[in-house]
Amino acid sequence: MKRDIWNAVHKCTKCNEVMKKNVFMVGGVSVRGWECHKCRESVLHPEDAQKMFVFNKLRKGLSVKVGELGKNLIMRFPKEVAEFYKISKGEEIKLKADSFNKIELDIA
């Protein structure tokens, strides 16, 4: 069974005070975490920190491989991107033209 760290009690590593839940804005992304009211030390929730890491990589641009399956070309997404957007095998993604050299993926 997975431990619920969001609702667990966390103590500050600097002053040993109990930390309070907080939501931080980091690079335009809302991230859960904990903040010490005494020394202002903050810690990000590891799941949200990982999502923020993946999102920041995507903002910069991430290369994906184009493969071939029969007569079709396919794009392969890195696993961390598929997990971030909750994309699974067989799911449909809408492809839209943004310009002549840019496409947009719409994940329902």
Backbone as CSV, one residue per row, in Angstrom:
resi,resn,N_x,N_y,N_z,CA_x,CA_y,CA_z,C_x,C_y,C_z
1,MET,0.842,-1.188,0.000,0.000,0.000,0.000,0.887,1.250,0.000
2,LYS,0.536,2.209,-0.848,1.313,3.432,-0.981,1.048,4.366,0.202
3,ARG,2.117,4.911,0.758,2.015,5.816,1.902,1.562,7.195,1.437
4,ASP,0.628,7.806,2.150,0.102,9.130,1.819,0.984,10.192,2.474
5,ILE,2.020,10.633,1.762,2.943,11.596,2.373,2.351,13.001,2.444
6,TRP,1.336,13.298,1.626,0.734,14.626,1.657,0.052,14.882,2.998
7,ASN,-0.567,13.873,3.558,-1.280,14.044,4.829,-0.455,13.633,6.049
8,ALA,0.793,13.256,5.839,1.665,12.883,6.957,2.216,14.146,7.634
9,VAL,2.688,13.982,8.858,3.309,15.090,9.587,4.783,15.162,9.186
10,HIS,5.219,16.372,8.810,6.609,16.580,8.402,7.251,17.614,9.322
11,LYS,8.462,17.311,9.748,9.201,18.249,10.596,10.324,18.878,9.797
12,CYS,10.585,20.132,10.090,11.636,20.888,9.417,13.000,20.291,9.771
13,THR,13.839,20.144,8.773,15.174,19.586,9.006,16.119,20.612,9.633
14,LYS,15.750,21.897,9.567,16.602,22.946,10.153,16.272,23.220,11.618
15,CYS,14.963,23.338,11.919,14.600,23.740,13.286,13.707,22.739,14.013
16,ASN,13.341,21.647,13.341,12.555,20.563,13.930,11.103,20.939,14.258
17,GLU,10.612,22.048,13.711,9.209,22.432,13.893,8.340,21.671,12.888
18,VAL,7.060,21.487,13.236,6.131,20.830,12.324,5.844,21.785,11.166
19,MET,5.948,21.258,9.949,5.726,22.070,8.752,4.252,22.038,8.360
20,LYS,3.795,23.107,7.737,2.406,23.228,7.283,2.333,23.007,5.776
21,LYS,1.216,22.408,5.341,0.993,22.226,3.906,0.895,23.592,3.242
22,ASN,1.376,23.655,1.993,1.312,24.899,1.247,1.312,24.562,-0.238
23,VAL,0.829,25.471,-1.041,0.895,25.336,-2.494,1.749,26.486,-2.996
24,PHE,2.798,26.151,-3.734,3.749,27.130,-4.245,3.569,27.273,-5.748
25,MET,3.850,28.452,-6.270,3.903,28.658,-7.716,5.374,28.661,-8.104
26,VAL,5.785,27.668,-8.878,7.181,27.545,-9.305,7.192,27.517,-10.830
27,GLY,7.729,28.547,-11.439,7.785,28.610,-12.900,6.425,28.537,-13.563
28,GLY,5.412,29.120,-12.909,4.058,29.108,-13.459,3.309,27.818,-13.226
29,VAL,3.892,26.902,-12.460,3.261,25.614,-12.167,2.919,25.562,-10.679
30,SER,1.702,25.149,-10.363,1.263,24.994,-8.983,1.819,23.692,-8.422
31,VAL,2.559,23.788,-7.311,3.244,22.633,-6.737,2.914,22.547,-5.241
32,ARG,2.526,21.342,-4.802,2.267,21.129,-3.375,3.591,21.009,-2.625
33,GLY,3.536,21.360,-1.361,4.730,21.221,-0.531,4.420,21.581,0.911
34,TRP,5.477,21.754,1.689,5.357,22.088,3.095,6.296,23.239,3.392
35,GLU,5.871,24.109,4.327,6.695,25.248,4.712,6.739,25.347,6.229
36,CYS,7.926,25.637,6.742,8.098,25.835,8.181,7.729,27.275,8.505
37,HIS,6.808,27.455,9.427,6.392,28.819,9.785,7.456,29.559,10.584
38,LYS,8.372,28.826,11.174,9.408,29.442,12.008,10.601,29.944,11.179
39,CYS,11.213,29.053,10.390,12.433,29.427,9.658,12.206,29.624,8.158
40,ARG,10.957,29.401,7.686,10.581,29.571,6.285,11.229,28.572,5.322
41,GLU,11.771,27.486,5.853,12.293,26.414,5.006,11.103,25.783,4.278
42,SER,11.268,25.458,2.998,10.184,24.826,2.258,10.684,23.565,1.566
43,VAL,9.759,22.613,1.405,10.052,21.326,0.772,8.925,21.049,-0.209
44,LEU,9.282,20.656,-1.434,8.272,20.339,-2.434,7.859,18.880,-2.343
45,HIS,6.600,18.613,-2.637,6.097,17.247,-2.698,6.849,16.543,-3.826
46,PRO,7.431,15.367,-3.581,8.261,14.714,-4.610,7.523,14.416,-5.911
47,GLU,6.247,14.044,-5.850,5.488,13.768,-7.075,5.306,15.041,-7.892
48,ASP,4.976,16.144,-7.215,4.779,17.408,-7.911,6.104,17.959,-8.432
49,ALA,7.184,17.759,-7.692,8.501,18.203,-8.146,8.892,17.461,-9.418
50,GLN,8.586,16.170,-9.493,8.877,15.382,-10.697,8.049,15.883,-11.870
51,LYS,6.763,16.175,-11.638,5.907,16.697,-12.696,6.430,18.045,-13.191
52,MET,6.868,18.885,-12.263,7.421,20.188,-12.622,8.682,20.018,-13.467
53,PHE,9.518,19.046,-13.121,10.740,18.759,-13.859,10.413,18.358,-15.302
54,VAL,9.451,17.456,-15.476,9.043,17.001,-16.811,8.443,18.163,-17.596
55,PHE,7.583,18.953,-16.961,6.938,20.083,-17.629,7.976,21.104,-18.106
56,ASN,8.970,21.384,-17.288,10.016,22.325,-17.679,10.842,21.786,-18.849
57,LYS,11.081,20.474,-18.894,11.769,19.875,-20.036,10.934,20.047,-21.298
58,LEU,9.621,19.880,-21.181,8.736,20.021,-22.330,8.664,21.465,-22.820
59,ARG,8.714,22.411,-21.912,8.711,23.830,-22.291,9.900,24.163,-23.186
60,LYS,11.040,23.576,-22.873,12.258,23.821,-23.648,12.237,23.078,-24.973
61,GLY,11.459,22.028,-25.045,11.385,21.207,-26.245,12.059,19.871,-25.996
62,LEU,11.416,18.831,-26.410,11.911,17.484,-26.193,11.825,16.718,-27.514
63,SER,12.931,16.156,-27.927,12.943,15.386,-29.178,12.256,14.042,-28.974
64,VAL,11.448,13.665,-29.942,10.824,12.349,-29.929,11.180,11.630,-31.222
65,LYS,11.244,10.334,-31.167,11.592,9.520,-32.323,10.365,9.276,-33.195
66,VAL,10.599,9.273,-34.479,9.555,8.897,-35.430,9.914,7.506,-35.931
67,GLY,8.956,6.613,-35.842,9.174,5.246,-36.283,8.202,4.895,-37.393
68,GLU,8.219,3.645,-37.784,7.340,3.186,-38.846,6.623,1.925,-38.374
69,LEU,5.331,1.877,-38.633,4.517,0.720,-38.286,3.636,0.426,-39.495
70,GLY,3.999,-0.587,-40.236,3.301,-0.861,-41.496,3.574,0.261,-42.474
71,LYS,2.500,0.882,-42.972,2.643,2.001,-43.905,2.510,3.351,-43.197
72,ASN,2.410,3.335,-41.884,2.220,4.567,-41.111,3.490,4.966,-40.370
73,LEU,3.619,6.254,-40.160,4.674,6.760,-39.284,4.084,6.925,-37.893
74,ILE,4.872,6.648,-36.874,4.415,6.782,-35.487,5.401,7.644,-34.709
75,MET,4.888,8.343,-33.698,5.741,9.110,-32.786,5.824,8.345,-31.479
76,ARG,7.015,8.296,-30.924,7.216,7.607,-29.647,7.454,8.653,-28.566
77,PHE,6.609,8.622,-27.549,6.730,9.551,-26.435,7.571,8.917,-25.331
78,PRO,8.457,9.683,-24.709,9.159,9.159,-23.539,8.143,8.785,-22.455
79,LYS,8.441,7.763,-21.702,7.526,7.263,-20.676,7.115,8.355,-19.691
80,GLU,8.077,9.198,-19.280,7.761,10.257,-18.313,6.749,11.258,-18.880
81,VAL,6.772,11.500,-20.187,5.803,12.394,-20.819,4.430,11.731,-20.856
82,ALA,4.386,10.450,-21.224,3.123,9.710,-21.251,2.498,9.672,-19.855
83,GLU,3.306,9.474,-18.829,2.792,9.450,-17.459,2.305,10.835,-17.036
84,PHE,3.040,11.878,-17.411,2.665,13.256,-17.053,1.295,13.611,-17.622
85,TYR,1.071,13.253,-18.908,-0.192,13.573,-19.567,-1.214,12.449,-19.494
86,LYS,-0.865,11.373,-18.805,-1.762,10.216,-18.632,-2.211,9.658,-19.984
87,ILE,-1.223,9.478,-20.879,-1.480,8.905,-22.204,-1.225,7.400,-22.115
88,SER,-2.175,6.612,-22.615,-1.983,5.164,-22.603,-2.219,4.592,-24.000
89,LYS,-1.780,3.382,-24.192,-1.897,2.694,-25.476,-3.358,2.652,-25.924
90,GLY,-3.581,2.982,-27.190,-4.923,2.946,-27.749,-5.697,4.244,-27.599
91,GLU,-5.181,5.168,-26.824,-5.862,6.438,-26.610,-5.732,7.314,-27.847
92,GLU,-6.761,8.095,-28.143,-6.724,8.989,-29.294,-6.272,10.377,-28.867
93,ILE,-5.410,10.964,-29.696,-4.909,12.314,-29.487,-5.210,13.102,-30.745
94,LYS,-5.797,14.290,-30.590,-6.141,15.105,-31.753,-4.920,15.908,-32.185
95,LEU,-4.644,15.888,-33.486,-3.523,16.601,-34.088,-4.089,17.819,-34.814
96,LYS,-3.573,19.021,-34.494,-4.056,20.250,-35.131,-2.880,20.999,-35.739
97,ALA,-3.128,21.655,-36.868,-2.099,22.481,-37.496,-2.073,23.837,-36.803
98,ASP,-0.884,24.232,-36.355,-0.701,25.547,-35.751,-0.149,26.511,-36.805
99,SER,0.742,26.008,-37.628,1.303,26.733,-38.770,1.851,25.678,-39.726
100,PHE,2.533,26.099,-40.772,3.059,25.126,-41.732,4.165,24.259,-41.140
101,ASN,4.830,24.710,-40.102,5.916,23.896,-39.526,5.705,23.591,-38.045
102,LYS,4.477,23.761,-37.556,4.210,23.475,-36.153,2.837,22.813,-36.005
103,ILE,2.804,21.712,-35.242,1.546,21.044,-34.962,1.292,21.065,-33.458
104,GLU,0.056,20.906,-33.104,-0.356,20.902,-31.697,-1.040,19.578,-31.415
105,LEU,-0.720,18.989,-30.281,-1.370,17.758,-29.846,-2.395,18.119,-28.787
106,ASP,-3.634,17.680,-28.976,-4.687,17.946,-28.011,-5.040,16.624,-27.329
107,ILE,-4.714,16.545,-26.047,-4.954,15.327,-25.283,-6.262,15.504,-24.521
108,ALA,-7.264,14.704,-24.871,-8.593,14.836,-24.271,-8.629,14.445,-22.831
